[in-house]
Every structure is written in structure tokens, then in C-alpha cells.
Amino acid sequence: MTYAPATGALAWTWALIALPALGAAILLLAGRRADKWGHLLGTATVGAAFALALALFASLSGLDNKSVHMDLFTIISVGEVQIDASLFLDPLSAIFCLLITGVGFLIHVYAIGYMSHDAGRRRFFAYFNLFVAAMLVLVLGGNYFMTFIGWEGVGLASYLLIAFWQLKPAAATAGKKAFLANRVADVGFLLALFTMLGTLGTVDFAGVFNGAESLTTGTSLALGLLLLVAACGKSGQWPFQTWLPDAMEGPTPVSALIHAATMVTAGVYLIARSNVIFSLNADVQTAVVVVGALTLLFGSIVGCAKDDIKRVLAWSTVSQIGYMFLAVGLGGGAYALGIIHLLAHGFFKAGLFLGSGSVMHAMNDQTDIRRFGGLWRVMPWTYATFAAGWVAIIGLFPFSGFFTKDPIIYAAFAREGWQGWVTGGAALLGAALTAFYMTRLFVLTFHGPRRWTEDVHPHESPAIMTGPLVVLGLGSLAAGGLMASPVTTWLTPVFGETHEAHGHLTHTQVTIAATAVVVLGAALAWFLFRRGTDEVPRAAAWPVRLARADLGGEAVNRGVLERPSRFAAGAAVSIDARGVDGVVNGLSAAVGGTSRRLLALQTGFVRSYALSILSGAVIVVAALMVVVIQ
């Protein structure tokens, strides 16, 4: 890997991180003095970072060798191992910076209105800025160690934001669940770092990628699987998917930022950045494909059975990230397809989440779609922007999802042998289910009879909230079509030339099949729910009950992870209390008992001590006489 010198605007790459980090520091240190203006500062720093990201993108596009590396200072220097705090800007990190700061800025603007009556708004924006800064460290890190610092930073920020309303038990629990689930998965990242240092002696991207071909098959397999475990945890993929829906307990702007522009996209970024490692081993790529296909079906099936507007969208994210994992697992040109879908997803998922927040704002924070209906008349702006996100995510022509999801389905069918039919079929079925549950959500929320409770009086959100919705709605409609070809070309220096694979079905056949299943899924949902639904769910068949129970994901976690861990912890406590502490306490009791008995000899009477001395002398003389006589 060769780099261009960081000159001009590119020399200010570090400021991209410094701006939101400085905003977070000021808001946290200023305390209550920043209550009146903290939200404005927090939003302004991210807006400035977006402007800088645009300048960096323009400067990078003018270079022949589109990559810049910047060493800041040395973090670790032990023997031959040296790890620097360094930044790396290339086509992949550049588009992530635009997504993080651009969509992040719109979410910040929306949050000004959404959090206007919250007493902790200044602290909220401090955590928001910290989240953006940590994600920028993650994507701009010049080596795996810097990426890991950002990786842990977004984990911390997500905990602070998901549990922001910490006096609400469900929010506090959800924050801890997200934090612990990610810490378990992050062990994979740590072990991957140790593997790189042990086998290659470096964690720099150039050193790892240049030396990757020298790794044995077993080492490359282990390294790829460890990175996959880390990616699954951060992106909420199977088997770590259960924390992501619970994260909806945080404020809605948090949900939008996590799902659209920051945390859950980190796993896709890690695999894309490590494409050299994953491309070395076909078994690792198969593992990524299996995780992606399984998760996209898992999320879409559960999404069909949920009634909480934000949880439906959360399971939708689980499913859509599954499509991205499927794409990057396929390798080759599909790497770019996964990134394009990620970018388009950033627009429509941010718009959908913020739209759900607008609905909640109008419905006294109710989230049950069975109590909505008919909102299109009283919330026209929210309705229009939500509709844009709906047609984009289900993939109707000519909207975003059609240009980003259909190519992934085609690439899945291009996999050799029976695997192509399985993965392509899973992706096609996921598209049908997505159309069904998103149409169900859309119809029950905005159409059909009004099922409002007496205490609600729905109304449109203020302009500070609807403005970002309009921008995201327009992006949802057009982003996929506008970005597909340019982004593929832009990412060529990272992933190489794209060579189209020819599989079991042609482009035309995939397009017809995908459009047919999407129309069928949407039409079925419209027919079933156009007149509303029961407020209390009726007794359902076992597949529906299983989907409502998250397909047993929580039960599996309790049975496979929680209960064995609690048993092991209980056994360790018992061994410690009765074994280790028992030996120590027993020895202490023996010494104490013996000392108390010996204490009885200390009478304080001189005659007793004289008798003891005389007895001792007699014993010594007698012993000497025995020795002499012998």
C-alpha cells in the first residue's frame, strides 16, 4: 500500500475527529451553564465536521493514489513492536465520514426539537458528539489498534445513550445488555489483534495485508472468524442480535444514529476494510454469507410479528445489515454492493426512525401501531417522508432499494452450486418478508380507521423535526439510483476491479422475481391490515407465537449462555467461600484456638513461672544424663 502526502485540506483530517470530540468535552465540562446553548454547539460541531468531510472528499478525489496516511504520535513501542496513533483516509473511509457526519448532522438537528423539553438535553448532545467522534476514529484509524479504540468508544457512547433515561428500568437494563453483549463479541477483536501481533508482528493495515498471504490456512481461518465475531456483535448479527431491538428504549434520535450512521454499520466496515483477510479463505467467506443469510431471514420473520413501531424498525435493521453481510461475504464486486446498500440504508432508515419519533411525539409517546391508524390526514409531512422510506426499503422501482438490494440478490444467486440457490433464495424470501412487515407497519400507522386512545390529539411535528425528515425522504427516494455506479467506481482502489459473476439466474429474471415477491408481500399486508387490527392479539399459531418470542433468541441465550454462566459463577463463589476461604479461615481458627489455650499458661504468678523453669531444667538434665549413660 502506498500513500500520498497529507497536504492542503487533507492535512486537516485529524480535525474531523477533533470537532465533535471538542464539542463533547465542552458540554461535559461546562455543566449546567451550557443548558441554554449546548444543543446548538453540539449540532454545529457535527455540521462543521460534515463541511470538512466534503472538503476532504473533494481533495481525495483529485489524487491519483486515493489514500492518505497520517502518523500523529506513538502509543506503544516495545522492542520491534510499534503502534502509532495514525489516521488513514481512502475512498472507503471517506464515504463513511460523509455518511456519519451528514446523516448525523440531520439527526442532531432533529434532536433539537425532539429533546427540547428534556432536562438533560445538554448532556444528551455531549454523548451524541462523543458517539460521532468515536465512530470517526473507528473509520479513520490508520491501523487495527486505532480502529479498536473507536470500536470501544462507540460501545461506551451507545451505553450512555441507550440508558440515557437511566431512571427508567427498561432503559437501564437495555443499556447494560448492549454493553455486555458487545464486550463479549469484542473479545474476538482483541484476540484478532493478538493473532496479528503474534504472527505478523504488526497491526498496521499495510503490514497485515501485505503479510496476509504468508499466513497458514488455519491462521487465516482463525483470524477471519475472530474478526467476524467482533463484527457480528457490533452490527447485531446472529447470534448477538438480541441487544439491538432492546436498544429502542433510548430516545428515538439515538435509535436513528445507531441504526443509520454509526454503530451497527461498524461491523460491515470492519469486514470491508479487512477484505484482503476474508478473501484469502473461502471458509471464512462462507461463514460470513451464512451469518448474513440467516440474520436477514431471522430479522424479517420477527419483524412481521412485532407491534412496537420502533422494534419493527429495529428488526428491520437486523435484516438489512444481514443483506450487507451477505454481500461482503460473497466477495469480489459484491463488497461494493454491500457498501452501496449501507449508504442507501443510512438515508431511509434514519428517515424511518425519525418518522417514528415524529409519530410518537404526536401520540404521547405511544409505540403500539395497533393504536394508531388514520394519521396521514393530520401528519402529512411525516406521512410523505415515511412513505419515501417505505418504498425505498422494500425495493420498488425506481427507488433506492431497487438499485441496492436487487444486485445483492443477483450476486447471491451467482454463488456456485447449490449454495447459490440457497443464499439467493434466502435473499429473495427476505425481500418478500420485508415488503410484508414494512407495509403492515405503514398501513397500521397511517391508514385504516383511527384507533387512538382518548388522551391523544395527533398533530404534525415542528419544522425543526420535519425539515430533516424531508431531506432524508428525498435521499431515500434517490440515493440508491444516484450512487450505485459512481460509488462502485469510487471504491475500485479499495476492492479492485469489479467483475460481474454469472449465476443461476439472469439480471432480468432476478429483477422480475424480486419485484413480484415485493408486490405480493406488500399487497398481502395491505389486504390483511387495511381495516386495522385487533388491539389485543388473538390466539395465534405456533409460528406467530415463536416470532413474537424473537424465534427463541432470548431463550437460547438464557439456556446456552446465561444459565451455564450463572452456574459457573455460583460454583466459583462456592469454591472460593468453602475451599479457599475455608482453608484460610480454618488455619486462622486453629492458630487462634491454640493461642487461647496457651494463654492459660500465662498466669502472672512468679511461683508458677519458677516451677516451669525448674521442670524444664529437670527435663534437660535428665535428657543429658540419658545421653551420657548411653
Summary of the structure (lengths in Angstrom):
residues: 630
radius of gyration: 30.7
end to end distance: 91.9
largest distance: 121.6
contacts: 2304
relative contact order: 0.07
helix: 76%
strand: 4%
